[in-house]
Amino acid sequence: MEFNIDTFHPFVLNIGLAQHNADWNWKNVSSPFARLYYVIEGSAKIILPDHTVSLRKGYMYFIPAFTSHSYECTSSFTHYYAHIYEDPQAKYLFLEDWVLPEEIQGDTLELSIFQELYSLNPTMKLSKSDPSTYDNSSTLASNLLKNKQRPLYNKMISRGIIYQLLAPFFKTAHLKSTVTDDRVKRAITYIRNHISDELCIDKVAETLCVSKNYFIRIFKKETGTTPANFIIQRKIEKAQLLLITNDLPVKQTSYLVGFEDFSYFNRVFKKITGMTPNEYRREAKSQSVADGKYNPNEKSLNLE
């Protein structure tokens, strides 16, 4: 499969410098945003489902979107962070198909351009690292508005910096797909290109010139899931990103990801995320933001 770099349009939601002292200990973090970190001082850990990554001074780290993980910090720790997402209305998401290394050694260039990105966008930093203080629809809407109101030259320089920060990770990156059957590869491409449509499994099978039942068998053999589950998961992931990066009504969001039945969209969204779309948007508003408390057992869309 060929990849056109011209289709890759990364956006920055937040950029900042965070200083901690044994207080970077968020649990069960997961969101539709990728994260870049550059460690300035100290150490911490990112706990992934199957292993733990120790964060070290002078290294950069990449955490893909929709990656469930936790943070552990027992001492002082300082790092730059950038929260990155791709256009949720784009047919193809570039980062979705690539596995980037979790860690690469940084140098003075990466550090200086991280500093430049921060200095260019001082209003895009988080006031606090506690997810309950910034992960709510009003704060996100404010951040997105600030993002859109930046001067054109600022947006251009920021985009170039993100390319520079991500480029070293692609030196050893590899394609994520382990699918070997060309028919299933074509089916996945078709699904991604039509994720905003209602999408009928019969029609997907028809594009491959195979029967529906045979298509379901080969798809599940290659991917470990059924075409229906794959389609629903991708639709809901796109909906999650749309709900946070836009202030569109939830009903309109459901149409944008190909759900004609709004009630069905609500049911499926809750089944996958544990919350309704509206709850997903306003979850943090119900948390104790005023006194800065954070309950790690509560579900929330954490960004840092």
C-alpha positions in Angstrom: 0.0 0.0 0.0 1.3 3.4 -0.9 1.1 6.3 1.5 0.9 9.9 0.5 2.5 12.2 3.0 0.4 15.1 1.5 -2.7 13.5 3.2 -1.2 13.7 6.7 -2.4 16.8 8.5 -1.6 16.7 12.2 -3.2 19.3 14.5 -2.1 20.3 18.0 -4.7 20.5 20.7 -2.3 21.2 23.6 1.3 22.0 24.1 3.1 22.8 27.3 5.8 22.2 29.9 4.7 20.2 33.0 6.5 20.0 36.3 5.6 17.3 38.8 6.7 16.0 42.1 5.3 12.5 42.6 1.9 13.7 41.4 1.8 12.4 37.8 -0.2 9.3 38.7 -3.3 9.1 36.5 -5.0 5.7 35.9 -6.7 4.1 32.9 -6.0 6.9 30.4 -7.4 6.5 26.9 -8.4 9.1 24.3 -8.6 9.7 20.5 -5.4 11.8 20.7 -1.8 10.8 20.2 0.8 12.2 22.7 4.4 13.3 22.3 6.6 13.8 25.4 10.1 15.1 25.8 11.6 14.4 29.2 13.6 17.3 30.7 14.4 16.0 34.2 13.6 13.1 36.4 11.8 9.9 35.6 8.4 8.3 35.5 6.6 5.3 34.1 3.9 4.7 31.5 2.1 1.4 32.2 0.7 -0.3 29.1 -1.5 -3.4 29.0 1.4 -5.7 28.3 4.5 -3.9 29.5 5.9 -0.8 31.3 7.9 2.0 29.7 10.4 3.9 31.9 10.6 7.6 30.9 14.1 8.9 30.9 15.8 12.3 30.6 16.7 13.4 27.1 14.3 11.0 25.4 11.1 11.5 23.4 8.0 9.3 23.7 5.0 8.6 21.5 1.7 7.2 22.8 -0.8 6.4 20.0 -4.5 7.4 20.2 -6.8 4.9 21.8 -4.0 3.3 23.8 -5.1 2.3 27.3 -2.4 3.2 29.9 -1.6 4.6 33.3 1.1 6.9 34.7 3.3 6.4 37.7 5.6 9.0 39.2 7.3 8.8 42.6 9.7 11.7 42.4 10.3 15.0 40.5 9.6 14.9 36.8 9.6 17.6 34.1 8.5 17.1 30.5 7.2 18.9 27.4 3.9 17.4 26.1 2.0 17.8 22.8 -1.4 16.4 22.2 -1.9 15.6 18.5 -4.9 14.6 16.4 -5.7 14.2 12.7 -8.7 15.7 11.0 -11.6 13.6 12.2 -13.5 14.1 9.0 -10.7 12.9 6.8 -11.3 9.6 5.1 -7.8 8.3 5.9 -6.0 8.7 9.2 -2.2 8.4 8.5 -1.1 7.4 12.0 -3.7 4.6 12.2 -1.6 2.3 9.9 1.8 2.8 11.5 3.5 1.4 14.6 6.0 4.0 15.8 8.6 3.2 18.4 7.6 4.2 21.9 11.0 5.8 22.7 13.7 7.6 20.8 16.7 9.5 22.1 16.3 13.2 21.6 18.9 15.8 21.0 19.2 19.6 21.2 17.2 20.0 17.9 14.1 18.2 19.2 14.3 20.0 22.5 14.7 23.4 20.8 11.8 22.9 18.4 9.6 21.6 21.3 10.5 24.9 23.1 9.7 26.9 20.0 6.3 25.1 19.6 5.5 26.0 23.2 6.6 29.6 22.8 4.5 30.0 19.7 1.4 28.7 21.5 1.4 29.9 25.1 -2.4 29.8 25.4 -2.6 26.1 24.4 -1.0 24.8 27.6 -3.0 23.1 30.3 -3.5 25.1 33.5 -3.1 21.8 35.5 -2.2 18.2 34.7 -5.1 16.7 36.5 -7.4 15.5 33.8 -10.5 16.5 35.8 -9.5 20.2 35.4 -9.2 20.3 31.6 -11.0 17.2 30.2 -14.5 18.7 29.8 -16.3 20.0 26.8 -16.2 23.7 27.8 -12.4 23.7 28.3 -11.8 21.7 25.1 -14.0 24.0 23.2 -12.1 27.0 24.5 -8.8 25.3 23.5 -10.0 24.5 20.1 -11.2 28.1 19.6 -7.8 29.4 20.6 -6.3 27.0 18.1 -8.5 28.2 15.2 -7.9 31.9 16.0 -4.1 31.6 15.7 -2.5 33.6 12.9 -1.8 31.8 9.7 2.0 32.0 10.0 1.7 30.4 13.5 -0.3 27.5 12.2 2.2 26.9 9.4 5.2 26.9 11.7 3.4 24.7 14.2 2.5 22.2 11.5 6.1 22.1 10.4 7.4 21.6 13.9 5.0 18.6 14.4 6.4 17.1 11.2 9.9 17.5 12.6 9.1 16.0 16.0 7.4 13.0 14.4 9.9 12.3 11.6 12.6 10.6 13.8 9.9 8.1 15.0 9.3 7.1 11.4 13.0 6.1 10.9 12.1 2.7 12.5 8.3 2.7 12.1 6.6 -0.1 10.4 3.1 -0.8 9.0 0.7 -2.0 11.6 -1.3 -4.4 9.5 -0.6 -8.1 9.9 -3.3 -8.9 7.3 -1.9 -11.1 4.5 -5.1 -11.8 2.4 -5.3 -9.1 -0.3 -9.1 -9.3 -0.3 -9.2 -8.4 3.4 -6.8 -5.6 2.9 -9.0 -4.2 0.1 -12.0 -4.6 2.4 -10.4 -2.7 5.2 -9.4 0.1 2.8 -13.0 0.2 1.4 -14.4 0.4 5.0 -12.1 3.2 5.9 -12.9 5.2 2.8 -16.6 4.8 3.4 -16.7 4.9 7.2 -19.1 7.9 7.0 -21.6 5.8 5.0 -24.1 3.4 6.5 -21.9 0.5 5.2 -23.5 -2.8 4.4 -21.5 -6.0 4.8 -23.2 -7.4 1.7 -21.9 -4.4 -0.3 -18.3 -4.8 1.0 -18.4 -8.5 0.1 -19.7 -7.6 -3.3 -16.7 -5.3 -4.0 -14.5 -8.4 -3.4 -16.7 -10.6 -5.6 -17.2 -13.1 -2.8 -20.3 -14.3 -0.8 -21.2 -12.6 2.4 -20.6 -15.7 4.5 -17.2 -16.4 2.9 -16.2 -12.8 3.4 -17.1 -12.9 7.1 -15.0 -16.1 7.5 -11.8 -14.8 5.9 -12.1 -11.4 7.5 -12.4 -12.9 11.0 -9.5 -15.3 10.3 -7.2 -12.5 9.3 -8.3 -9.8 11.9 -9.7 -11.8 14.8 -13.0 -10.0 14.6 -16.0 -9.9 12.4 -16.5 -7.2 9.7 -19.5 -5.9 11.6 -17.5 -5.4 14.8 -14.6 -3.8 12.9 -17.0 -1.3 11.2 -18.7 -0.4 14.5 -15.4 0.0 16.4 -14.0 2.3 13.7 -17.3 4.4 13.5 -17.4 4.9 17.3 -13.7 5.8 17.4 -14.3 8.5 14.8 -17.4 9.6 16.7 -15.3 10.0 19.9 -12.8 12.3 18.0 -15.7 14.3 16.5 -17.4 14.8 19.8 -14.3 16.3 21.3 -13.0 18.4 18.4 -16.3 19.8 17.4 -19.3 21.4 19.1 -21.7 19.8 16.6 -24.9 18.3 18.1 -24.6 14.6 19.0 -27.3 13.7 16.5 -25.4 15.4 13.7 -22.2 13.5 14.8 -24.1 10.2 14.5 -25.0 11.0 10.9 -21.4 12.0 10.1 -20.2 8.5 11.1 -23.0 6.8 9.1 -25.7 6.0 11.7 -29.2 6.7 10.4 -30.7 5.5 13.6 -29.8 7.9 16.4 -31.1 5.6 19.1 -29.0 2.8 17.8 -25.9 5.1 17.7 -26.5 6.0 21.4 -26.8 2.3 22.4 -23.7 1.2 20.5 -21.6 4.2 21.8 -22.5 3.4 25.4 -21.8 -0.3 24.9 -18.3 0.4 23.6 -17.3 3.4 25.8 -19.4 2.9 28.9 -21.0 6.3 28.4 -23.6 7.9 26.2 -22.2 10.5 23.7 -23.5 13.4 25.8 -22.0 11.8 29.0 -18.7 11.4 27.1 -18.6 15.1 26.4 -19.5 16.3 29.8 -18.1 13.6 32.0 -15.5 15.7 33.7 -18.1 18.4 34.6 -19.6 16.0 37.1 -16.2 15.5 38.8 -14.9 17.6 41.7 -13.1 20.2 39.6 -13.4 23.0 42.1 -11.1 21.4 44.7 -8.9 19.7 42.1 -9.7 16.2 43.3 -9.4 13.3 40.8 -10.8 9.9 41.3 -8.8 7.4 39.2 -11.6 4.9 39.3 -13.9 7.2 37.4 -14.0 7.0 33.7 -12.8 10.1 31.9 -11.2 11.1 28.6 -7.7 12.0 29.8 -5.4 14.0 27.5 -2.1 14.3 29.2 
